[in-house]
Amino acid sequence: MTPPDTPSATTDAPEAAAPAAPATGGCPVAHGAGGAEPAPLLLGGDRFQSDPIGLYRDLRRDHGPVAPVVLPGKLPAWLVIGYRELHQVTSDPVLYSRDSDLWNQWDRVPENWPLLPMIGKQESILYTVGERHRRRAAVMEGGLEAVEAHELRATTERLADSLIDDFCGSGDADVIADYAMMLPALVLFQLFGLPESEGRGLAHAINDMINGGERALAGQQHIRECVGRMVADLHVHPRDHVTSRMLRLGGHLPGEDRAVITDEFSAAEIIQDVLVMVVAGHQPTADWIGNTLRLMLTDTRFAASLFGGRHSIAEAMNEVLWEDTPSQNIAGRWATRDTHIGGRRIREGDLLILSFAGANYDPLVRTDQSALTGGNNAFFSFGHGEHRCPFPAREIAEIVARTAIEVILDRLPDIDLAVAAEELTRRPSPWLRGLTRLPVRFTPVPAG
């Protein structure tokens, strides 16, 4: 990596490409004279689904560890694919801020820009910075850390069995739609105090919201209304769950179990963080389940676990986080001043997109390019630094995903793919990597 004090060795793309960005934007869309550097990549397209390893290899060859990319609407950004560079960016929240207000491209963003839900200005913990973020994170982690592992496993097993009961007698199923995309949401709703009677309807609502189709806003509104009713009921019928603990730690509910951490956040802000946690916890966990089952059903190295072996499940889950991580690319960080990283000149306000997948494939840390199945947990799949996935949330995701895989393999021991492996397709997204369907067949078994 080029040191910051040697700008002569860096590449600052000239501002020659259309549409031109403001001079302060450091627009990476333009190319060097004579086209010496290949054109920036449009962040999207088939290769993110069909050939991510080859894609990141080509990006690294053509552009180095920090690659220029173009977002929808011809908006420029940097994709950080180097392992060391990603570690540097996520380790320095002062220089590389989570505050999206800093973006130097806001004057070019249309009101209907499709990435606004992901990059737009939001009043949630995701875009809070500094000491305020640390206090807000303490409220969140305080609510999560009281979750008991054995109770979580029992809840996950019960809900997994209930889902499997719906299709186990048919002899075939789509593991994604019927199982993986339902179970994490159902478990999270239990943890956060949402009524079990509404669980399946809420799971469909959260999937509608994540899919971004015509039902997305209705799904979001349904979840908000249900959370609002649950919080109102807490003042009449106190209960103990993640949401009530967060409200107590934020000074909004009485309770002597723990001292108030801070009273600076409104109840509405805490509820917004509850929604963030449910959405952020559901989709990656669902994809972790689906991607791991795909690996175990298509790779002979893991066949033994289909007959009850437990060691291989943990290995397969770990390998997925290296090779097929659900969280591929995350937006983002914004430079608070001009700087240099990975041979690039970054301008104040530039957007840097964190490529967890690109960093996981970096040959500097994967020298022999072999699959990482063992206990090496140095992947970026849960992030790093101040804005990483909270450790209690990571533990919850791992327990839910592993239990989900164990239960379905126990209940359907001869489960197998119902289509050829090459027919499996991925969702068309450069951000999250998951299957659209995972059709399976098995010997029908009775429910319960």
VOKOLRO-464705 format. One record per residue (C-alpha): x, y negated, z. Coordinates in steps of 0.2 Angstrom, whole numbers, plus 5000, padded with zeros to 4 digits. Last residue first. Example, Ala and Ser with C-alpha at 12.3 -4.5 7.8 and 13.67 -1.06 7.14 Angstrom:
BEGIN
506850055036 506250225039 
// end
This chain:
BEGIN
478051695071 477551715053 477651885045 479151915033 479251905014 480851975007 481851825000 481851694986 482651524986 482451364976 483551224982 482851064975 483450884972 485050914980 486050794991 487450664989 487050494997 487750324989 488150364971 486250414968 485350514955 484850664967 485850814963 485350964952 485451154954 485451244937 487251284938 486951394953 485751504943 483951504950 483051594964 484551584976 484651704990 483851745007 484151915013 484151875032 482651765031 482251725050 484051735056 484751635041 483351505043 483751495061 485651475060 485551345046 484351235056 485351255072 486951205063 486051045056 485150995072 486751025083 487850925071 486650785069 486450765088 488350775091 488550635077 487250525086 488150545103 489750495095 489050335087 489250335068 490650215064 490450025065 491849985077 493050105068 492750255057 491450325047 490450485050 491050575034 492750505035 493650665036 494950705049 494050845056 495250985052 494551145060 494551255046 493651245029 494751115020 494651175001 496351164993 496951004985 498851054989 499250874995 497550835002 498050685013 498950585000 497950674987 496450574992 494850684990 494150635008 494550445003 493450454988 492050544997 492050415011 492050274998 491850115008 491149974997 492149814998 491149654995 492149494991 491749345003 493549275004 494549344989 495449514988 497049524979 497349704975 498849814977 498049924990 497549785001 497849594999 496949445008 495849295006 494749265021 493249345029 493249495017 491549575017 491249765022 489949885015 489049965008 489350155010 489850274997 489750464998 488750505014 488150675011 489950745011 490250874997 492050924999 492650865016 490950855026 490451015016 491951105022 491551075040 489751145038 490451295029 491751325043 490351305056 489251435047 490651555044 490951585063 489151635065 489051795056 487251855055 487051935039 487051785028 488651735038 489551865028 489251785012 490351635016 491851665005 490651724991 490151544987 488451514980 487251544994 488451475008 488851324998 486951284994 486551315012 487951185017 487351055005 485551075011 485851065029 487050915027 485850835015 484450845029 485750775041 486250635029 484350585027 483750595045 485050505056 485050345046 483150335045 482950375063 484350265069 483850115059 482050135065 482650135083 483749985079 482249885073 481349935089 482849865099 482649705089 480849685092 481049715111 482249565110 484049575112 484949465125 484449565140 486049655142 486649825150 485149835162 485649955176 485250135175 483950255182 482950115191 481650075178 480549935172 480449915154 481049775143 482849745151 483849805136 484349965146 482549995149 482049975131 483550085126 482950215138 481150205132 481650235114 482850385118 481550475129 480750465146 478950425148 477950285155 476050285152 475350105152 476950005147 477550155136 475850145126 476449985118 478050065113 477150215105 475950095096 477349995088 478250155083 476750215074 476550045065 478350035060 478250215053 476750185043 477450015036 479050105030 477950235021 476850105013 478450015007 479150174999 477550234991 477950164974 479650254974 481150214985 481550394990 482050345007 480350265011 479350415004 480450525014 480150425030 478250435026 478350625023 479150645040 477850535048 476450635042 477350795048 477650715065 475950645069 475450775082 477150775088 476950595095 478450485093 479550485108 481250445101 481950625103 480350705096 480350595081 482150635078 481750825078 480350805065 481450695055 482850815055 481650965050 480650895035 481950865021 482851025025 481351135026 479951135013 480651005001 482551055002 482251245005 481151254990 480251424994 480051604989 479451764997 477751695002 477651755020 479051645026 478251485019 477251405033 478151505047 479751425041 479151255046 478651315063 480251405066 481251255062 480151155075 480451275089 482351295085 482551115084 481751085101 482751225109 484351155102 483950985108 483551045125 485251135126 486150985120 485350865133 484950695126 485550565139 486950495127 485650425115 484950285125 486550225132 487250245114 485950115107 486149995122 488050005121 487949975102 486949815105 488349755117 489749795105 488749715091 488549555101 490449555105 490849555087 489649595072 487849635069 487449695051 487049875055 486349835072 484849755064 484249585058 484549625040 485349525025 485249635010 486549765006 485449925007 483649865006 484349734993 485049864982 483649864969 483749674966 481949604966 482449434973 483849414961 485649414967 486749284958 486849154972 487149294984 488849334976 490149264988 489549385002 489849315019 487949335024 488349525023 489149525040 489949695042 491649605042 493349655035 494649535042 493849535060 493149715059 494949785056 494949975058 493650005045 494749915031 496349995037 495650175037 494950145020 496550085014 497450235021 496250365013 496150274997 494450264988 493950084992 492750024979 492849834976 491349734971 490649634956 488849604952 488349644934 486549654938 486749834945 488449844954 490049834945 491649924951 493449874954 494550004962 495550004978 496650154979 497350144962 496450084946 496650204932 497350354941 496350324957 494750304946 495150464937 495350564952 493750484960 492750544945 493550714944 493150754962 491350674959 490950784944 489150814941 488250694954 489350544954 489750594936 487950564930 487950374933 488050254947 489250114952 489650044935 491550074933 492749924930 493549924913 495150004910 496749904915 497949844901 496549764892 497649644883 497649524897 497049594914 495249634916 493749544923 492449634934 493549604950 492749434953 493849354966 492249254972 493049084975 493149054956 491249074955 490849234945 490849234926 489549344917 490549384908 492349434910 493849314910 494049274929 495749354930 495949514940 497049484955 498249634954 499649644968 501449644967 501749454967 500649444982 502049514994 501549455011 499949565012 501049725011 500649834996 500050005000 
// end
